[in-house]
């Protein structure tokens, strides 16, 4: 490589000449910010001091792997969690009469919260509360209330 000093407007510039030509030489070289060593553009680290020449691109957001129970139990969506447990316990005879309606209502609220805040999770728990609460409410109406109004 040879350096040519050019003067224009009382300024001196150094250009790099390569066998290919001056236009590609600038694209094929890079200088270390720490020590000033001339390196090829595709070098990851400086050949003299080991300084990182090209910083890897940072992702726009960081994806974290949730290995805790937060992925299994929706602690950020308590309405869906309550709907789930109330829906399960509404299967208990006579106790379910008191629990099926709150399971249904909390399931709807938990599903809405899960749709508005996807990081909260718990949509499946909300659906379990809605389905079990609704089925138990319908079965209690069929088996307990309807026989009271049927003629004997």
Residue, then its C-alpha position, 0 to 999 in steps of 0.5 A: x500500500x502506498x499513501x498519497x498526500x493530497x492538498x486541497x483548501x490548505x488541508x492534507x488528506x491521506x488516501x490508501x492505494x490498493x491494487x484494486x483501487x482507491x474506492x474499494x480500499x477505504x471499504x476494505x480497511x478500518x482503524x482501531x479506536x484504541x491503538x490506531x492499528x490498521x485492520x481489514x474491515x472484516x476483522x472482528x478484533x484488532x490485530x495489535x491490541x484485541x479491541x473489538x472493532x465491530x460491536x454485535x447488533x443489540x436486539x430491540x427487546x430481550x426475550x426472557x425464558x420464564x422457567x419459574x411457576x409464573x409460566x404455569x400459574x398466572x400470578x399476574x392475572x389473579x382473576x383468571x386464577x380465582x376463576x380456575x379454582x372456583x370453577x374446579x370447586x364448583x363441581x362439589x355438590x351444593x357448594x358449587x351452587x355458590x361458586x359457579x357464578x363467581x367462577x363464570x364472572x371472574x373467568x370473563x374478567x380474567x380473559x379480558x385482562x389476559x387479552x389486554x396484557x399478554x404478559x399476564x398469561x392465564x387465558x386457559x385458566x380463565x376459560x376453565x373458569x368460564x366453562x366449568x362455571x357456566x356448565x355447573x350453573x346450567x346443571x344446577x338450574x336444570x337439576x334443582x330449579x326446574x323440578x320445583x316448577x314442573x307439575x307433579 
